[in-house]
Amino acid sequence: MDKGTRGKGTMKGKTDDAAKKPGKARVYVTLKPGVLDPQGQAVAGALLRLGFGEVADVRIGKFIEISLCGADAGNERERLAKMCEGLLANPVIEDFRIEYEE
């Protein structure tokens, strides 16, 4: 994620004609650079022990799909960002990215 949009999220694929059609949002939540990832370190260690010596680093994140119905196209981007900031991501240690699919 670009430093200029860190914590703000980004959105792709939205058109105004689809204002009331159901859609799906995909939210990717990742740890910010510099935040320790003990789960990722454990997975990296296990992969190395299994013989995958090419693994240099593993970072564990979250992938969330949200089905949207009857959302107002005008404020959908803001609503999705508020969902992420308020519940889906911890803005202190995590970044998020939003993609939208009709």
Backbone bond lengths (Angstrom), bond angles and torsions (degrees), N, CA, C in turn:
res aa  C-N    CA-C-N  psi(-1)  N-CA   C-N-CA  omega(-1)  CA-C   N-CA-C  phi
1 M - - - 1.453 - - 1.508 108.86 -
2 D 1.310 116.55 138.74 1.453 121.06 178.46 1.517 109.95 -64.47
3 K 1.329 116.40 144.00 1.462 119.63 179.42 1.517 111.47 -60.95
4 G 1.347 117.45 -30.48 1.458 120.86 -180.00 1.512 113.39 -67.53
5 T 1.345 118.79 -22.44 1.456 121.30 -178.86 1.519 111.88 -114.67
6 R 1.309 117.43 12.47 1.458 120.56 -177.17 1.517 110.33 -57.89
7 G 1.325 115.92 126.55 1.453 121.46 179.29 1.508 113.60 80.15
8 K 1.310 119.03 -12.22 1.458 121.61 -179.66 1.522 111.27 -90.75
9 G 1.338 117.88 -26.55 1.457 121.72 -178.48 1.512 110.77 80.55
10 T 1.311 115.36 162.52 1.452 121.68 176.35 1.510 108.52 -133.44
11 M 1.311 117.42 160.97 1.446 121.77 -176.86 1.511 109.71 -135.51
12 K 1.338 117.81 139.04 1.458 122.25 179.63 1.512 110.07 -128.85
13 G 1.350 116.78 151.37 1.452 122.15 165.83 1.507 117.04 80.45
14 K 1.311 121.45 19.68 1.459 122.72 -177.48 1.518 111.24 -100.21
15 T 1.342 117.58 132.94 1.462 121.90 175.00 1.517 109.24 -122.22
16 D 1.334 117.38 153.62 1.455 121.58 -177.50 1.526 112.94 -69.97
17 D 1.376 119.95 -27.57 1.457 120.86 -178.21 1.518 112.27 -68.65
18 A 1.316 117.92 -15.10 1.457 120.66 -177.44 1.520 111.20 -98.76
19 A 1.328 117.43 31.18 1.463 121.56 -173.02 1.523 113.07 -56.31
20 K 1.318 119.28 -40.99 1.457 121.11 -174.94 1.520 113.53 -111.26
21 K 1.315 118.95 3.03 1.452 121.13 178.34 1.527 109.47 -79.00
22 P 1.343 116.02 144.89 1.465 117.42 177.31 1.525 110.61 -64.27
23 G 1.289 116.14 144.34 1.450 121.16 179.16 1.511 110.06 -140.27
24 K 1.305 114.60 177.86 1.458 119.97 179.72 1.517 108.36 -131.48
25 A 1.309 115.70 132.94 1.459 120.97 175.07 1.521 107.79 -106.57
26 R 1.310 114.71 138.48 1.465 121.06 174.51 1.523 107.26 -112.17
27 V 1.303 115.87 126.87 1.458 121.67 -178.33 1.531 107.99 -116.76
28 Y 1.320 114.93 126.14 1.462 122.01 177.12 1.523 107.30 -110.76
29 V 1.329 116.45 121.14 1.461 121.91 -179.48 1.529 107.61 -114.30
30 T 1.336 116.19 125.61 1.460 121.31 -179.46 1.528 109.73 -131.53
31 L 1.310 115.41 154.25 1.458 119.63 175.37 1.522 109.63 -68.77
32 K 1.309 115.82 143.18 1.464 119.87 176.50 1.523 109.68 -66.07
33 P 1.337 116.36 151.36 1.467 118.78 176.61 1.531 109.93 -57.02
34 G 1.308 116.02 138.94 1.460 120.22 179.33 1.513 114.06 93.14
35 V 1.346 118.38 -15.13 1.459 121.15 177.63 1.528 107.62 -83.53
36 L 1.322 116.54 128.42 1.459 120.74 -179.98 1.523 110.64 -62.92
37 D 1.332 115.84 144.02 1.464 122.00 -178.75 1.529 108.62 -127.79
38 P 1.337 118.45 82.66 1.467 120.46 -177.72 1.527 112.80 -62.03
39 Q 1.324 117.35 -33.96 1.458 119.76 178.21 1.535 110.15 -66.52
40 G 1.328 116.82 -43.04 1.452 121.09 176.85 1.519 111.59 -62.63
41 Q 1.339 116.82 -39.27 1.466 120.63 178.14 1.527 111.10 -64.65
42 A 1.333 117.14 -38.76 1.463 120.81 178.42 1.531 110.74 -65.31
43 V 1.324 116.84 -43.12 1.467 120.65 178.67 1.525 110.36 -65.17
44 A 1.326 117.45 -42.41 1.470 120.88 178.45 1.523 110.53 -60.30
45 G 1.332 117.13 -43.87 1.463 121.04 178.42 1.521 111.96 -62.18
46 A 1.341 116.73 -42.34 1.466 120.78 179.32 1.528 110.79 -64.75
47 L 1.326 117.21 -41.60 1.466 120.26 178.33 1.527 111.31 -62.85
48 L 1.327 116.41 -40.64 1.472 119.92 177.37 1.531 110.99 -62.63
49 R 1.336 116.25 -42.67 1.471 120.20 178.70 1.524 112.11 -65.43
50 L 1.324 117.14 -27.51 1.467 121.41 178.10 1.529 112.25 -82.75
51 G 1.324 116.57 1.74 1.455 119.90 175.24 1.517 115.43 98.58
52 F 1.315 117.97 9.57 1.467 121.58 178.52 1.530 109.11 -93.75
53 G 1.324 115.73 72.86 1.453 122.43 -175.18 1.510 114.80 -67.66
54 E 1.318 117.58 -14.85 1.466 120.11 179.95 1.532 112.83 -77.60
55 V 1.330 118.18 -8.53 1.467 121.13 -179.27 1.522 109.39 -73.57
56 A 1.333 115.78 119.66 1.463 121.01 179.97 1.525 111.67 -97.95
57 D 1.337 117.33 -35.48 1.456 120.99 -176.49 1.520 108.52 -161.54
58 V 1.320 116.73 149.77 1.465 122.53 175.97 1.513 107.26 -133.39
59 R 1.327 116.49 132.37 1.465 122.53 174.29 1.526 106.58 -121.94
60 I 1.318 116.72 129.49 1.453 122.22 -178.67 1.527 108.66 -98.97
61 G 1.327 116.38 135.50 1.459 121.55 178.58 1.519 110.57 -135.12
62 K 1.320 115.27 -165.37 1.461 121.53 179.71 1.522 109.14 -125.53
63 F 1.323 116.06 145.86 1.459 123.32 174.01 1.515 106.55 -124.36
64 I 1.336 116.80 124.55 1.465 121.71 -175.63 1.519 108.44 -128.03
65 E 1.344 117.46 130.15 1.468 122.12 173.68 1.517 108.08 -105.88
66 I 1.332 115.81 132.45 1.461 121.62 179.42 1.520 107.68 -124.39
67 S 1.333 117.46 121.16 1.457 121.23 174.47 1.515 108.09 -85.61
68 L 1.323 115.76 130.29 1.458 121.82 -178.10 1.522 109.09 -112.42
69 C 1.303 116.72 136.49 1.454 121.05 179.79 1.525 109.04 -133.56
70 G 1.322 116.32 124.43 1.450 120.78 177.39 1.510 114.20 68.72
71 A 1.314 117.03 23.78 1.460 120.23 -179.55 1.524 110.25 -73.07
72 D 1.320 116.51 142.63 1.452 122.49 176.91 1.524 108.53 -77.80
73 A 1.324 116.26 118.63 1.465 120.66 -176.76 1.520 111.98 -58.65
74 G 1.325 117.72 -28.58 1.452 121.01 -177.68 1.517 114.10 -66.70
75 N 1.324 117.40 -36.09 1.465 118.43 -177.72 1.526 112.89 -119.45
76 E 1.324 117.38 11.88 1.463 121.05 -178.93 1.521 112.00 -59.38
77 R 1.315 116.79 -44.41 1.467 121.22 -179.63 1.531 110.12 -59.38
78 E 1.316 116.70 -43.84 1.465 120.29 179.94 1.526 111.55 -66.42
79 R 1.331 116.75 -40.75 1.465 120.75 -179.47 1.525 111.39 -64.09
80 L 1.331 116.25 -43.08 1.459 119.68 178.39 1.526 110.91 -64.04
81 A 1.321 117.23 -42.07 1.470 120.35 177.74 1.524 110.75 -62.21
82 K 1.333 117.76 -39.50 1.462 120.65 178.49 1.526 111.26 -65.89
83 M 1.353 116.44 -36.91 1.468 119.42 176.05 1.526 110.42 -59.66
84 C 1.320 115.28 -43.14 1.469 120.11 -179.50 1.516 111.26 -67.87
85 E 1.319 116.59 -47.76 1.462 120.75 -177.76 1.519 111.98 -66.20
86 G 1.344 117.25 -32.64 1.455 120.66 -175.17 1.515 115.41 -89.02
87 L 1.346 117.49 -25.42 1.458 118.48 -173.94 1.525 114.40 -145.05
88 L 1.308 117.64 -46.42 1.466 120.80 -168.95 1.521 113.78 -74.52
89 A 1.318 117.87 -28.08 1.465 121.78 179.93 1.525 109.25 -131.46
90 N 1.308 115.46 150.93 1.460 120.81 173.48 1.527 106.38 -96.12
91 P 1.336 118.52 103.86 1.465 120.88 -173.67 1.529 114.72 -62.57
92 V 1.321 117.92 -13.65 1.460 120.82 178.10 1.528 110.51 -73.37
93 I 1.334 116.84 -40.05 1.467 119.95 -174.47 1.532 113.97 -120.91
94 E 1.350 117.96 -6.44 1.457 120.33 -175.31 1.528 112.28 -126.28
95 D 1.334 114.76 148.96 1.457 122.95 170.25 1.520 107.47 -107.18
96 F 1.334 116.60 160.11 1.456 119.85 175.35 1.513 109.97 -139.36
97 R 1.339 113.60 156.33 1.462 121.90 176.78 1.510 106.99 -136.46
98 I 1.341 116.47 134.93 1.459 121.79 -178.14 1.517 109.44 -114.17
99 E 1.332 116.12 132.77 1.451 122.28 172.68 1.524 106.98 -122.74
100 Y 1.325 117.10 143.38 1.445 121.57 -178.52 1.524 110.30 -118.29
101 E 1.339 116.48 135.76 1.456 121.25 177.13 1.519 108.35 -129.23
102 E 1.320 116.55 134.82 1.472 120.08 177.35 1.495 111.02 -82.04
